[in-house]
Amino acid sequence: MSTAYTPTDWVTVAQTVWPHEAHTIAGMLREHGIEAIVADEFLVNMQGFASHAVGGVKVRVRKVDEERAAMIINSPPAEPEE
């Protein structure tokens, strides 16, 4: 059985000016098993460089994943293996 989530079940964990940055962050979270969505991408694309008017492009996760997502986003990048 799937669970339905309401808008209040989601929180913003990152905001960017550019949509591709938000998709990169969301993809990184998904790789760690966290469901992530990109919000306001189309508003920013319509506004162009006025993305600050809508708060930029947002990466949102379920509230239960907020702390874990923040740790992943704020952790330093892994060193490449040689």
mmCIF file of the N, C-alpha and C atoms, coordinates in Angstrom:
data_MODEL
# 
_entry.id   MODEL 
# 
loop_
_atom_site.group_PDB 
_atom_site.id 
_atom_site.type_symbol 
_atom_site.label_atom_id 
_atom_site.label_alt_id 
_atom_site.label_comp_id 
_atom_site.label_asym_id 
_atom_site.label_entity_id 
_atom_site.label_seq_id 
_atom_site.pdbx_PDB_ins_code 
_atom_site.Cartn_x 
_atom_site.Cartn_y 
_atom_site.Cartn_z 
_atom_site.occupancy 
_atom_site.B_iso_or_equiv 
_atom_site.pdbx_formal_charge 
_atom_site.auth_seq_id 
_atom_site.auth_comp_id 
_atom_site.auth_asym_id 
_atom_site.auth_atom_id 
_atom_site.pdbx_PDB_model_num 
ATOM 1   N N  . MET A 1 1  ? 0.846  -1.165 0.000   1.00 0.00 ? 1  MET A N  1 
ATOM 2   C CA . MET A 1 1  ? 0.000  0.000  0.000   1.00 0.00 ? 1  MET A CA 1 
ATOM 3   C C  . MET A 1 1  ? 0.897  1.234  0.000   1.00 0.00 ? 1  MET A C  1 
ATOM 4   N N  . SER A 1 2  ? 0.632  2.186  -0.908  1.00 0.00 ? 2  SER A N  1 
ATOM 5   C CA . SER A 1 2  ? 1.441  3.397  -0.950  1.00 0.00 ? 2  SER A CA 1 
ATOM 6   C C  . SER A 1 2  ? 0.878  4.440  0.007   1.00 0.00 ? 2  SER A C  1 
ATOM 7   N N  . THR A 1 3  ? 1.761  5.293  0.453   1.00 0.00 ? 3  THR A N  1 
ATOM 8   C CA . THR A 1 3  ? 1.376  6.339  1.383   1.00 0.00 ? 3  THR A CA 1 
ATOM 9   C C  . THR A 1 3  ? 1.207  7.639  0.612   1.00 0.00 ? 3  THR A C  1 
ATOM 10  N N  . ALA A 1 4  ? 0.116  8.343  0.849   1.00 0.00 ? 4  ALA A N  1 
ATOM 11  C CA . ALA A 1 4  ? -0.079 9.649  0.240   1.00 0.00 ? 4  ALA A CA 1 
ATOM 12  C C  . ALA A 1 4  ? 0.522  10.706 1.151   1.00 0.00 ? 4  ALA A C  1 
ATOM 13  N N  . TYR A 1 5  ? 1.260  11.631 0.562   1.00 0.00 ? 5  TYR A N  1 
ATOM 14  C CA . TYR A 1 5  ? 1.893  12.691 1.323   1.00 0.00 ? 5  TYR A CA 1 
ATOM 15  C C  . TYR A 1 5  ? 1.220  14.018 1.005   1.00 0.00 ? 5  TYR A C  1 
ATOM 16  N N  . THR A 1 6  ? 1.086  14.846 2.008   1.00 0.00 ? 6  THR A N  1 
ATOM 17  C CA . THR A 1 6  ? 0.529  16.181 1.816   1.00 0.00 ? 6  THR A CA 1 
ATOM 18  C C  . THR A 1 6  ? 1.685  17.168 1.650   1.00 0.00 ? 6  THR A C  1 
ATOM 19  N N  . PRO A 1 7  ? 1.422  18.371 1.156   1.00 0.00 ? 7  PRO A N  1 
ATOM 20  C CA . PRO A 1 7  ? 2.505  19.354 1.010   1.00 0.00 ? 7  PRO A CA 1 
ATOM 21  C C  . PRO A 1 7  ? 3.239  19.658 2.318   1.00 0.00 ? 7  PRO A C  1 
ATOM 22  N N  . THR A 1 8  ? 2.582  19.519 3.439   1.00 0.00 ? 8  THR A N  1 
ATOM 23  C CA . THR A 1 8  ? 3.246  19.804 4.715   1.00 0.00 ? 8  THR A CA 1 
ATOM 24  C C  . THR A 1 8  ? 4.194  18.686 5.139   1.00 0.00 ? 8  THR A C  1 
ATOM 25  N N  . ASP A 1 9  ? 4.160  17.552 4.453   1.00 0.00 ? 9  ASP A N  1 
ATOM 26  C CA . ASP A 1 9  ? 5.080  16.456 4.742   1.00 0.00 ? 9  ASP A CA 1 
ATOM 27  C C  . ASP A 1 9  ? 6.441  16.677 4.081   1.00 0.00 ? 9  ASP A C  1 
ATOM 28  N N  . TRP A 1 10 ? 6.571  17.707 3.251   1.00 0.00 ? 10 TRP A N  1 
ATOM 29  C CA . TRP A 1 10 ? 7.791  17.979 2.502   1.00 0.00 ? 10 TRP A CA 1 
ATOM 30  C C  . TRP A 1 10 ? 8.450  19.252 3.028   1.00 0.00 ? 10 TRP A C  1 
ATOM 31  N N  . VAL A 1 11 ? 9.773  19.262 3.070   1.00 0.00 ? 11 VAL A N  1 
ATOM 32  C CA . VAL A 1 11 ? 10.522 20.436 3.512   1.00 0.00 ? 11 VAL A CA 1 
ATOM 33  C C  . VAL A 1 11 ? 11.616 20.736 2.489   1.00 0.00 ? 11 VAL A C  1 
ATOM 34  N N  . THR A 1 12 ? 11.980 21.992 2.409   1.00 0.00 ? 12 THR A N  1 
ATOM 35  C CA . THR A 1 12 ? 13.045 22.424 1.508   1.00 0.00 ? 12 THR A CA 1 
ATOM 36  C C  . THR A 1 12 ? 14.387 22.240 2.198   1.00 0.00 ? 12 THR A C  1 
ATOM 37  N N  . VAL A 1 13 ? 15.290 21.516 1.548   1.00 0.00 ? 13 VAL A N  1 
ATOM 38  C CA . VAL A 1 13 ? 16.617 21.287 2.119   1.00 0.00 ? 13 VAL A CA 1 
ATOM 39  C C  . VAL A 1 13 ? 17.712 22.007 1.344   1.00 0.00 ? 13 VAL A C  1 
ATOM 40  N N  . ALA A 1 14 ? 17.372 22.538 0.168   1.00 0.00 ? 14 ALA A N  1 
ATOM 41  C CA . ALA A 1 14 ? 18.359 23.299 -0.615  1.00 0.00 ? 14 ALA A CA 1 
ATOM 42  C C  . ALA A 1 14 ? 17.625 24.216 -1.577  1.00 0.00 ? 14 ALA A C  1 
ATOM 43  N N  . GLN A 1 15 ? 18.238 25.361 -1.848  1.00 0.00 ? 15 GLN A N  1 
ATOM 44  C CA . GLN A 1 15 ? 17.721 26.304 -2.836  1.00 0.00 ? 15 GLN A CA 1 
ATOM 45  C C  . GLN A 1 15 ? 18.877 26.732 -3.711  1.00 0.00 ? 15 GLN A C  1 
ATOM 46  N N  . THR A 1 16 ? 18.648 26.787 -5.019  1.00 0.00 ? 16 THR A N  1 
ATOM 47  C CA . THR A 1 16 ? 19.684 27.197 -5.957  1.00 0.00 ? 16 THR A CA 1 
ATOM 48  C C  . THR A 1 16 ? 19.097 28.171 -6.968  1.00 0.00 ? 16 THR A C  1 
ATOM 49  N N  . VAL A 1 17 ? 19.977 28.846 -7.658  1.00 0.00 ? 17 VAL A N  1 
ATOM 50  C CA . VAL A 1 17 ? 19.542 29.753 -8.720  1.00 0.00 ? 17 VAL A CA 1 
ATOM 51  C C  . VAL A 1 17 ? 19.294 28.975 -10.007 1.00 0.00 ? 17 VAL A C  1 
ATOM 52  N N  . TRP A 1 18 ? 20.079 27.949 -10.220 1.00 0.00 ? 18 TRP A N  1 
ATOM 53  C CA . TRP A 1 18 ? 20.032 27.212 -11.484 1.00 0.00 ? 18 TRP A CA 1 
ATOM 54  C C  . TRP A 1 18 ? 19.356 25.846 -11.318 1.00 0.00 ? 18 TRP A C  1 
ATOM 55  N N  . PRO A 1 19 ? 18.414 25.515 -12.213 1.00 0.00 ? 19 PRO A N  1 
ATOM 56  C CA . PRO A 1 19 ? 17.727 24.217 -12.137 1.00 0.00 ? 19 PRO A CA 1 
ATOM 57  C C  . PRO A 1 19 ? 18.673 23.022 -12.179 1.00 0.00 ? 19 PRO A C  1 
ATOM 58  N N  . HIS A 1 20 ? 19.736 23.083 -12.978 1.00 0.00 ? 20 HIS A N  1 
ATOM 59  C CA . HIS A 1 20 ? 20.630 21.915 -13.070 1.00 0.00 ? 20 HIS A CA 1 
ATOM 60  C C  . HIS A 1 20 ? 21.310 21.621 -11.735 1.00 0.00 ? 20 HIS A C  1 
ATOM 61  N N  . GLU A 1 21 ? 21.578 22.661 -10.939 1.00 0.00 ? 21 GLU A N  1 
ATOM 62  C CA . GLU A 1 21 ? 22.165 22.432 -9.612  1.00 0.00 ? 21 GLU A CA 1 
ATOM 63  C C  . GLU A 1 21 ? 21.173 21.714 -8.699  1.00 0.00 ? 21 GLU A C  1 
ATOM 64  N N  . ALA A 1 22 ? 19.910 22.114 -8.763  1.00 0.00 ? 22 ALA A N  1 
ATOM 65  C CA . ALA A 1 22 ? 18.888 21.460 -7.940  1.00 0.00 ? 22 ALA A CA 1 
ATOM 66  C C  . ALA A 1 22 ? 18.739 19.994 -8.331  1.00 0.00 ? 22 ALA A C  1 
ATOM 67  N N  . HIS A 1 23 ? 18.790 19.703 -9.630  1.00 0.00 ? 23 HIS A N  1 
ATOM 68  C CA . HIS A 1 23 ? 18.670 18.311 -10.081 1.00 0.00 ? 23 HIS A CA 1 
ATOM 69  C C  . HIS A 1 23 ? 19.877 17.483 -9.653  1.00 0.00 ? 23 HIS A C  1 
ATOM 70  N N  . THR A 1 24 ? 21.042 18.098 -9.621  1.00 0.00 ? 24 THR A N  1 
ATOM 71  C CA . THR A 1 24 ? 22.243 17.393 -9.154  1.00 0.00 ? 24 THR A CA 1 
ATOM 72  C C  . THR A 1 24 ? 22.107 17.023 -7.681  1.00 0.00 ? 24 THR A C  1 
ATOM 73  N N  . ILE A 1 25 ? 21.651 17.969 -6.874  1.00 0.00 ? 25 ILE A N  1 
ATOM 74  C CA . ILE A 1 25 ? 21.461 17.716 -5.439  1.00 0.00 ? 25 ILE A CA 1 
ATOM 75  C C  . ILE A 1 25 ? 20.393 16.646 -5.228  1.00 0.00 ? 25 ILE A C  1 
ATOM 76  N N  . ALA A 1 26 ? 19.273 16.762 -5.945  1.00 0.00 ? 26 ALA A N  1 
ATOM 77  C CA . ALA A 1 26 ? 18.196 15.774 -5.807  1.00 0.00 ? 26 ALA A CA 1 
ATOM 78  C C  . ALA A 1 26 ? 18.689 14.386 -6.213  1.00 0.00 ? 26 ALA A C  1 
ATOM 79  N N  . GLY A 1 27 ? 19.478 14.314 -7.268  1.00 0.00 ? 27 GLY A N  1 
ATOM 80  C CA . GLY A 1 27 ? 20.025 13.029 -7.698  1.00 0.00 ? 27 GLY A CA 1 
ATOM 81  C C  . GLY A 1 27 ? 20.946 12.421 -6.655  1.00 0.00 ? 27 GLY A C  1 
ATOM 82  N N  . MET A 1 28 ? 21.759 13.261 -6.020  1.00 0.00 ? 28 MET A N  1 
ATOM 83  C CA . MET A 1 28 ? 22.656 12.783 -4.968  1.00 0.00 ? 28 MET A CA 1 
ATOM 84  C C  . MET A 1 28 ? 21.847 12.211 -3.804  1.00 0.00 ? 28 MET A C  1 
ATOM 85  N N  . LEU A 1 29 ? 20.767 12.893 -3.438  1.00 0.00 ? 29 LEU A N  1 
ATOM 86  C CA . LEU A 1 29 ? 19.924 12.399 -2.345  1.00 0.00 ? 29 LEU A CA 1 
ATOM 87  C C  . LEU A 1 29 ? 19.255 11.084 -2.731  1.00 0.00 ? 29 LEU A C  1 
ATOM 88  N N  . ARG A 1 30 ? 18.787 10.984 -3.963  1.00 0.00 ? 30 ARG A N  1 
ATOM 89  C CA . ARG A 1 30 ? 18.156 9.736  -4.428  1.00 0.00 ? 30 ARG A CA 1 
ATOM 90  C C  . ARG A 1 30 ? 19.142 8.576  -4.396  1.00 0.00 ? 30 ARG A C  1 
ATOM 91  N N  . GLU A 1 31 ? 20.412 8.849  -4.719  1.00 0.00 ? 31 GLU A N  1 
ATOM 92  C CA . GLU A 1 31 ? 21.437 7.795  -4.657  1.00 0.00 ? 31 GLU A CA 1 
ATOM 93  C C  . GLU A 1 31 ? 21.594 7.251  -3.246  1.00 0.00 ? 31 GLU A C  1 
ATOM 94  N N  . HIS A 1 32 ? 21.244 8.062  -2.250  1.00 0.00 ? 32 HIS A N  1 
ATOM 95  C CA . HIS A 1 32 ? 21.301 7.641  -0.849  1.00 0.00 ? 32 HIS A CA 1 
ATOM 96  C C  . HIS A 1 32 ? 19.948 7.138  -0.347  1.00 0.00 ? 32 HIS A C  1 
ATOM 97  N N  . GLY A 1 33 ? 19.011 6.918  -1.261  1.00 0.00 ? 33 GLY A N  1 
ATOM 98  C CA . GLY A 1 33 ? 17.722 6.343  -0.879  1.00 0.00 ? 33 GLY A CA 1 
ATOM 99  C C  . GLY A 1 33 ? 16.708 7.334  -0.341  1.00 0.00 ? 33 GLY A C  1 
ATOM 100 N N  . ILE A 1 34 ? 16.949 8.627  -0.553  1.00 0.00 ? 34 ILE A N  1 
ATOM 101 C CA . ILE A 1 34 ? 16.020 9.649  -0.073  1.00 0.00 ? 34 ILE A CA 1 
ATOM 102 C C  . ILE A 1 34 ? 15.187 10.141 -1.244  1.00 0.00 ? 34 ILE A C  1 
ATOM 103 N N  . GLU A 1 35 ? 13.885 10.092 -1.092  1.00 0.00 ? 35 GLU A N  1 
ATOM 104 C CA . GLU A 1 35 ? 12.998 10.607 -2.125  1.00 0.00 ? 35 GLU A CA 1 
ATOM 105 C C  . GLU A 1 35 ? 13.126 12.129 -2.149  1.00 0.00 ? 35 GLU A C  1 
ATOM 106 N N  . ALA A 1 36 ? 13.463 12.691 -3.308  1.00 0.00 ? 36 ALA A N  1 
ATOM 107 C CA . ALA A 1 36 ? 13.668 14.131 -3.435  1.00 0.00 ? 36 ALA A CA 1 
ATOM 108 C C  . ALA A 1 36 ? 12.957 14.646 -4.676  1.00 0.00 ? 36 ALA A C  1 
ATOM 109 N N  . ILE A 1 37 ? 12.406 15.845 -4.565  1.00 0.00 ? 37 ILE A N  1 
ATOM 110 C CA . ILE A 1 37 ? 11.750 16.479 -5.707  1.00 0.00 ? 37 ILE A CA 1 
ATOM 111 C C  . ILE A 1 37 ? 12.346 17.864 -5.919  1.00 0.00 ? 37 ILE A C  1 
ATOM 112 N N  . VAL A 1 38 ? 12.256 18.336 -7.147  1.00 0.00 ? 38 VAL A N  1 
ATOM 113 C CA . VAL A 1 38 ? 12.695 19.685 -7.498  1.00 0.00 ? 38 VAL A CA 1 
ATOM 114 C C  . VAL A 1 38 ? 11.443 20.522 -7.690  1.00 0.00 ? 38 VAL A C  1 
ATOM 115 N N  . ALA A 1 39 ? 11.372 21.637 -6.960  1.00 0.00 ? 39 ALA A N  1 
ATOM 116 C CA . ALA A 1 39 ? 10.184 22.493 -7.005  1.00 0.00 ? 39 ALA A CA 1 
ATOM 117 C C  . ALA A 1 39 ? 10.543 23.867 -7.576  1.00 0.00 ? 39 ALA A C  1 
ATOM 118 N N  . ASP A 1 40 ? 9.585  24.483 -8.215  1.00 0.00 ? 40 ASP A N  1 
ATOM 119 C CA . ASP A 1 40 ? 9.668  25.844 -8.766  1.00 0.00 ? 40 ASP A CA 1 
ATOM 120 C C  . ASP A 1 40 ? 10.628 25.970 -9.937  1.00 0.00 ? 40 ASP A C  1 
ATOM 121 N N  . GLU A 1 41 ? 10.994 24.866 -10.538 1.00 0.00 ? 41 GLU A N  1 
ATOM 122 C CA . GLU A 1 41 ? 11.893 24.908 -11.690 1.00 0.00 ? 41 GLU A CA 1 
ATOM 123 C C  . GLU A 1 41 ? 11.267 25.684 -12.845 1.00 0.00 ? 41 GLU A C  1 
ATOM 124 N N  . PHE A 1 42 ? 10.005 25.436 -13.107 1.00 0.00 ? 42 PHE A N  1 
ATOM 125 C CA . PHE A 1 42 ? 9.364  26.075 -14.248 1.00 0.00 ? 42 PHE A CA 1 
ATOM 126 C C  . PHE A 1 42 ? 9.124  27.561 -14.002 1.00 0.00 ? 42 PHE A C  1 
ATOM 127 N N  . LEU A 1 43 ? 8.835  27.934 -12.756 1.00 0.00 ? 43 LEU A N  1 
ATOM 128 C CA . LEU A 1 43 ? 8.700  29.357 -12.442 1.00 0.00 ? 43 LEU A CA 1 
ATOM 129 C C  . LEU A 1 43 ? 10.017 30.089 -12.674 1.00 0.00 ? 43 LEU A C  1 
ATOM 130 N N  . VAL A 1 44 ? 11.110 29.470 -12.275 1.00 0.00 ? 44 VAL A N  1 
ATOM 131 C CA . VAL A 1 44 ? 12.419 30.090 -12.465 1.00 0.00 ? 44 VAL A CA 1 
ATOM 132 C C  . VAL A 1 44 ? 12.740 30.182 -13.952 1.00 0.00 ? 44 VAL A C  1 
ATOM 133 N N  . ASN A 1 45 ? 12.427 29.135 -14.717 1.00 0.00 ? 45 ASN A N  1 
ATOM 134 C CA . ASN A 1 45 ? 12.679 29.175 -16.152 1.00 0.00 ? 45 ASN A CA 1 
ATOM 135 C C  . ASN A 1 45 ? 11.874 30.287 -16.820 1.00 0.00 ? 45 ASN A C  1 
ATOM 136 N N  . MET A 1 46 ? 10.662 30.537 -16.338 1.00 0.00 ? 46 MET A N  1 
ATOM 137 C CA . MET A 1 46 ? 9.831  31.592 -16.903 1.00 0.00 ? 46 MET A CA 1 
ATOM 138 C C  . MET A 1 46 ? 10.355 32.967 -16.506 1.00 0.00 ? 46 MET A C  1 
ATOM 139 N N  . GLN A 1 47 ? 10.871 33.088 -15.297 1.00 0.00 ? 47 GLN A N  1 
ATOM 140 C CA . GLN A 1 47 ? 11.362 34.366 -14.792 1.00 0.00 ? 47 GLN A CA 1 
ATOM 141 C C  . GLN A 1 47 ? 12.794 34.650 -15.241 1.00 0.00 ? 47 GLN A C  1 
ATOM 142 N N  . GLY A 1 48 ? 13.496 33.642 -15.687 1.00 0.00 ? 48 GLY A N  1 
ATOM 143 C CA . GLY A 1 48 ? 14.884 33.829 -16.097 1.00 0.00 ? 48 GLY A CA 1 
ATOM 144 C C  . GLY A 1 48 ? 15.765 34.195 -14.919 1.00 0.00 ? 48 GLY A C  1 
ATOM 145 N N  . PHE A 1 49 ? 16.471 35.281 -15.049 1.00 0.00 ? 49 PHE A N  1 
ATOM 146 C CA . PHE A 1 49 ? 17.414 35.670 -14.010 1.00 0.00 ? 49 PHE A CA 1 
ATOM 147 C C  . PHE A 1 49 ? 16.744 36.256 -12.784 1.00 0.00 ? 49 PHE A C  1 
ATOM 148 N N  . ALA A 1 50 ? 15.437 36.380 -12.780 1.00 0.00 ? 50 ALA A N  1 
ATOM 149 C CA . ALA A 1 50 ? 14.718 36.896 -11.608 1.00 0.00 ? 50 ALA A CA 1 
ATOM 150 C C  . ALA A 1 50 ? 14.295 35.752 -10.698 1.00 0.00 ? 50 ALA A C  1 
ATOM 151 N N  . SER A 1 51 ? 15.090 34.678 -10.642 1.00 0.00 ? 51 SER A N  1 
ATOM 152 C CA . SER A 1 51 ? 14.716 33.512 -9.839  1.00 0.00 ? 51 SER A CA 1 
ATOM 153 C C  . SER A 1 51 ? 14.621 33.838 -8.361  1.00 0.00 ? 51 SER A C  1 
ATOM 154 N N  . HIS A 1 52 ? 15.327 34.880 -7.921  1.00 0.00 ? 52 HIS A N  1 
ATOM 155 C CA . HIS A 1 52 ? 15.256 35.261 -6.510  1.00 0.00 ? 52 HIS A CA 1 
ATOM 156 C C  . HIS A 1 52 ? 13.846 35.711 -6.137  1.00 0.00 ? 52 HIS A C  1 
ATOM 157 N N  . ALA A 1 53 ? 13.041 36.106 -7.125  1.00 0.00 ? 53 ALA A N  1 
ATOM 158 C CA . ALA A 1 53 ? 11.677 36.567 -6.852  1.00 0.00 ? 53 ALA A CA 1 
ATOM 159 C C  . ALA A 1 53 ? 10.809 35.434 -6.311  1.00 0.00 ? 53 ALA A C  1 
ATOM 160 N N  . VAL A 1 54 ? 11.120 34.203 -6.679  1.00 0.00 ? 54 VAL A N  1 
ATOM 161 C CA . VAL A 1 54 ? 10.346 33.059 -6.183  1.00 0.00 ? 54 VAL A CA 1 
ATOM 162 C C  . VAL A 1 54 ? 11.165 32.213 -5.221  1.00 0.00 ? 54 VAL A C  1 
ATOM 163 N N  . GLY A 1 55 ? 12.323 32.697 -4.835  1.00 0.00 ? 55 GLY A N  1 
ATOM 164 C CA . GLY A 1 55 ? 13.155 31.945 -3.894  1.00 0.00 ? 55 GLY A CA 1 
ATOM 165 C C  . GLY A 1 55 ? 14.024 30.901 -4.543  1.00 0.00 ? 55 GLY A C  1 
ATOM 166 N N  . GLY A 1 56 ? 14.178 30.955 -5.847  1.00 0.00 ? 56 GLY A N  1 
ATOM 167 C CA . GLY A 1 56 ? 15.028 30.012 -6.556  1.00 0.00 ? 56 GLY A CA 1 
ATOM 168 C C  . GLY A 1 56 ? 14.372 28.649 -6.738  1.00 0.00 ? 56 GLY A C  1 
ATOM 169 N N  . VAL A 1 57 ? 15.155 27.730 -7.238  1.00 0.00 ? 57 VAL A N  1 
ATOM 170 C CA . VAL A 1 57 ? 14.715 26.352 -7.426  1.00 0.00 ? 57 VAL A CA 1 
ATOM 171 C C  . VAL A 1 57 ? 14.964 25.621 -6.117  1.00 0.00 ? 57 VAL A C  1 
ATOM 172 N N  . LYS A 1 58 ? 13.985 24.862 -5.662  1.00 0.00 ? 58 LYS A N  1 
ATOM 173 C CA . LYS A 1 58 ? 14.080 24.220 -4.360  1.00 0.00 ? 58 LYS A CA 1 
ATOM 174 C C  . LYS A 1 58 ? 14.188 22.701 -4.490  1.00 0.00 ? 58 LYS A C  1 
ATOM 175 N N  . VAL A 1 59 ? 14.980 22.119 -3.616  1.00 0.00 ? 59 VAL A N  1 
ATOM 176 C CA . VAL A 1 59 ? 15.045 20.662 -3.483  1.00 0.00 ? 59 VAL A CA 1 
ATOM 177 C C  . VAL A 1 59 ? 14.287 20.341 -2.213  1.00 0.00 ? 59 VAL A C  1 
ATOM 178 N N  . ARG A 1 60 ? 13.283 19.483 -2.342  1.00 0.00 ? 60 ARG A N  1 
ATOM 179 C CA . ARG A 1 60 ? 12.432 19.153 -1.195  1.00 0.00 ? 60 ARG A CA 1 
ATOM 180 C C  . ARG A 1 60 ? 12.482 17.654 -0.933  1.00 0.00 ? 60 ARG A C  1 
ATOM 181 N N  . VAL A 1 61 ? 12.425 17.309 0.350   1.00 0.00 ? 61 VAL A N  1 
ATOM 182 C CA . VAL A 1 61 ? 12.407 15.915 0.787   1.00 0.00 ? 61 VAL A CA 1 
ATOM 183 C C  . VAL A 1 61 ? 11.298 15.746 1.822   1.00 0.00 ? 61 VAL A C  1 
ATOM 184 N N  . ARG A 1 62 ? 10.962 14.499 2.093   1.00 0.00 ? 62 ARG A N  1 
ATOM 185 C CA . ARG A 1 62 ? 9.982  14.256 3.154   1.00 0.00 ? 62 ARG A CA 1 
ATOM 186 C C  . ARG A 1 62 ? 10.575 14.701 4.486   1.00 0.00 ? 62 ARG A C  1 
ATOM 187 N N  . LYS A 1 63 ? 9.735  15.243 5.333   1.00 0.00 ? 63 LYS A N  1 
ATOM 188 C CA . LYS A 1 63 ? 10.181 15.781 6.625   1.00 0.00 ? 63 LYS A CA 1 
ATOM 189 C C  . LYS A 1 63 ? 10.983 14.756 7.425   1.00 0.00 ? 63 LYS A C  1 
ATOM 190 N N  . VAL A 1 64 ? 10.620 13.486 7.336   1.00 0.00 ? 64 VAL A N  1 
ATOM 191 C CA . VAL A 1 64 ? 11.337 12.451 8.097   1.00 0.00 ? 64 VAL A CA 1 
ATOM 192 C C  . VAL A 1 64 ? 12.773 12.277 7.615   1.00 0.00 ? 64 VAL A C  1 
ATOM 193 N N  . ASP A 1 65 ? 13.082 12.721 6.390   1.00 0.00 ? 65 ASP A N  1 
ATOM 194 C CA . ASP A 1 65 ? 14.433 12.588 5.837   1.00 0.00 ? 65 ASP A CA 1 
ATOM 195 C C  . ASP A 1 65 ? 15.239 13.888 5.918   1.00 0.00 ? 65 ASP A C  1 
ATOM 196 N N  . GLU A 1 66 ? 14.683 14.924 6.519   1.00 0.00 ? 66 GLU A N  1 
ATOM 197 C CA . GLU A 1 66 ? 15.303 16.247 6.505   1.00 0.00 ? 66 GLU A CA 1 
ATOM 198 C C  . GLU A 1 66 ? 16.715 16.250 7.092   1.00 0.00 ? 66 GLU A C  1 
ATOM 199 N N  . GLU A 1 67 ? 16.908 15.700 8.269   1.00 0.00 ? 67 GLU A N  1 
ATOM 200 C CA . GLU A 1 67 ? 18.228 15.729 8.913   1.00 0.00 ? 67 GLU A CA 1 
ATOM 201 C C  . GLU A 1 67 ? 19.261 14.943 8.114   1.00 0.00 ? 67 GLU A C  1 
ATOM 202 N N  . ARG A 1 68 ? 18.871 13.767 7.656   1.00 0.00 ? 68 ARG A N  1 
ATOM 203 C CA . ARG A 1 68 ? 19.799 12.930 6.883   1.00 0.00 ? 68 ARG A CA 1 
ATOM 204 C C  . ARG A 1 68 ? 20.171 13.624 5.569   1.00 0.00 ? 68 ARG A C  1 
ATOM 205 N N  . ALA A 1 69 ? 19.181 14.243 4.925   1.00 0.00 ? 69 ALA A N  1 
ATOM 206 C CA . ALA A 1 69 ? 19.446 14.958 3.672   1.00 0.00 ? 69 ALA A CA 1 
ATOM 207 C C  . ALA A 1 69 ? 20.414 16.108 3.905   1.00 0.00 ? 69 ALA A C  1 
ATOM 208 N N  . ALA A 1 70 ? 20.231 16.846 4.980   1.00 0.00 ? 70 ALA A N  1 
ATOM 209 C CA . ALA A 1 70 ? 21.124 17.969 5.293   1.00 0.00 ? 70 ALA A CA 1 
ATOM 210 C C  . ALA A 1 70 ? 22.556 17.481 5.515   1.00 0.00 ? 70 ALA A C  1 
ATOM 211 N N  . MET A 1 71 ? 22.702 16.345 6.189   1.00 0.00 ? 71 MET A N  1 
ATOM 212 C CA . MET A 1 71 ? 24.044 15.801 6.415   1.00 0.00 ? 71 MET A CA 1 
ATOM 213 C C  . MET A 1 71 ? 24.698 15.425 5.086   1.00 0.00 ? 71 MET A C  1 
ATOM 214 N N  . ILE A 1 72 ? 23.936 14.828 4.182   1.00 0.00 ? 72 ILE A N  1 
ATOM 215 C CA . ILE A 1 72 ? 24.478 14.425 2.881   1.00 0.00 ? 72 ILE A CA 1 
ATOM 216 C C  . ILE A 1 72 ? 24.868 15.654 2.069   1.00 0.00 ? 72 ILE A C  1 
ATOM 217 N N  . ILE A 1 73 ? 24.001 16.654 2.049   1.00 0.00 ? 73 ILE A N  1 
ATOM 218 C CA . ILE A 1 73 ? 24.270 17.862 1.268   1.00 0.00 ? 73 ILE A CA 1 
ATOM 219 C C  . ILE A 1 73 ? 25.493 18.598 1.805   1.00 0.00 ? 73 ILE A C  1 
ATOM 220 N N  . ASN A 1 74 ? 25.635 18.640 3.106   1.00 0.00 ? 74 ASN A N  1 
ATOM 221 C CA . ASN A 1 74 ? 26.722 19.402 3.723   1.00 0.00 ? 74 ASN A CA 1 
ATOM 222 C C  . ASN A 1 74 ? 28.017 18.633 3.906   1.00 0.00 ? 74 ASN A C  1 
ATOM 223 N N  . SER A 1 75 ? 28.025 17.345 3.572   1.00 0.00 ? 75 SER A N  1 
ATOM 224 C CA . SER A 1 75 ? 29.254 16.571 3.729   1.00 0.00 ? 75 SER A CA 1 
ATOM 225 C C  . SER A 1 75 ? 30.220 16.902 2.593   1.00 0.00 ? 75 SER A C  1 
ATOM 226 N N  . PRO A 1 76 ? 31.523 16.860 2.883   1.00 0.00 ? 76 PRO A N  1 
ATOM 227 C CA . PRO A 1 76 ? 32.491 17.159 1.826   1.00 0.00 ? 76 PRO A CA 1 
ATOM 228 C C  . PRO A 1 76 ? 32.451 16.072 0.754   1.00 0.00 ? 76 PRO A C  1 
ATOM 229 N N  . PRO A 1 77 ? 32.750 16.447 -0.476  1.00 0.00 ? 77 PRO A N  1 
ATOM 230 C CA . PRO A 1 77 ? 32.739 15.443 -1.544  1.00 0.00 ? 77 PRO A CA 1 
ATOM 231 C C  . PRO A 1 77 ? 33.786 14.355 -1.317  1.00 0.00 ? 77 PRO A C  1 
ATOM 232 N N  . ALA A 1 78 ? 33.464 13.171 -1.736  1.00 0.00 ? 78 ALA A N  1 
ATOM 233 C CA . ALA A 1 78 ? 34.396 12.044 -1.588  1.00 0.00 ? 78 ALA A CA 1 
ATOM 234 C C  . ALA A 1 78 ? 35.579 12.235 -2.514  1.00 0.00 ? 78 ALA A C  1 
ATOM 235 N N  . GLU A 1 79 ? 36.734 11.790 -2.063  1.00 0.00 ? 79 GLU A N  1 
ATOM 236 C CA . GLU A 1 79 ? 37.939 11.826 -2.889  1.00 0.00 ? 79 GLU A CA 1 
ATOM 237 C C  . GLU A 1 79 ? 37.820 10.765 -3.969  1.00 0.00 ? 79 GLU A C  1 
ATOM 238 N N  . PRO A 1 80 ? 38.193 11.086 -5.207  1.00 0.00 ? 80 PRO A N  1 
ATOM 239 C CA . PRO A 1 80 ? 38.132 10.075 -6.267  1.00 0.00 ? 80 PRO A CA 1 
ATOM 240 C C  . PRO A 1 80 ? 39.127 8.951  -6.012  1.00 0.00 ? 80 PRO A C  1 
ATOM 241 N N  . GLU A 1 81 ? 38.701 7.753  -6.340  1.00 0.00 ? 81 GLU A N  1 
ATOM 242 C CA . GLU A 1 81 ? 39.585 6.589  -6.167  1.00 0.00 ? 81 GLU A CA 1 
ATOM 243 C C  . GLU A 1 81 ? 40.554 6.527  -7.328  1.00 0.00 ? 81 GLU A C  1 
ATOM 244 N N  . GLU A 1 82 ? 41.780 6.137  -7.038  1.00 0.00 ? 82 GLU A N  1 
ATOM 245 C CA . GLU A 1 82 ? 42.798 6.032  -8.096  1.00 0.00 ? 82 GLU A CA 1 
ATOM 246 C C  . GLU A 1 82 ? 43.014 4.608  -8.490  1.00 0.00 ? 82 GLU A C  1 
# 
